[in-house]
Amino acid sequence: MFLTYTLYQLRSAELRHQADQERLAREAVLARRTEHRPAAEETREAEGHSGGPRRHRFTRAA
């Protein structure tokens, strides 16, 4: 019985560690994206897209 409990504790600790590592990785990616976001906005403005409403893809039915 004690062995089973110990195994569950070890597995739980491993899962917590893995979740922490994945969270840190996601935060790092998000931080990198927010660093580059102003540069991406400048690029978008230089492309000439107005950001206004788009025309409908399909014509209206009669």
N, C-alpha and C positions, 0 to 999 in steps of 0.2 A: 504494500500500500504506500509506504513512504517513497519507494522508488518511482512509482507512478506520479505522485505529487511533485517530486523533484523534476521529473521529465517535463511535466506541464509547466512548471516554473521556468525551466530553461527555455522551452519553446516560446513561452510568453515573452521572455526577455529578448529572445532573438527577433520576434515579430515587432516588438517595440523599437528595437534598434534599427531594423530594416525600415520601418515607417518613418523614423526620425531622419534616416539618410535620404529617403525619397522626398520628404518634405524639404530638407535642405537643398536638394537638387532642384526642386520646383521653384523655390525661392530664388536661387541663383539664376535660373533661366529667366524668371520674371524680372529680376533686377537688370539683367543684360538687355532685355527687351525694352524696358522703360528708359534705359540709357540711350538706346538708339532711336527711340520714338521721335524726338524732335528732328533728327536727320531724315527720317522717313517722311515726316510731314512736309519738310522743305522739298524733298524730291517729288512728292505728289503735287505740290503747288507748281513746280517747274514743268510738270507734264501738261499742264493746261486743263485739267479736269475741273469743271466748275463746282461739282458737288451739289448742283441743283437737282430738281426732279427730272427723272428720265422719261423719255417717251414710252408709250405702251408698246409691247412687242407685237401684239396682234391688233389688227383693225377691229373696230366694233362691228358686230353683226347688224345687218339691215333690219 
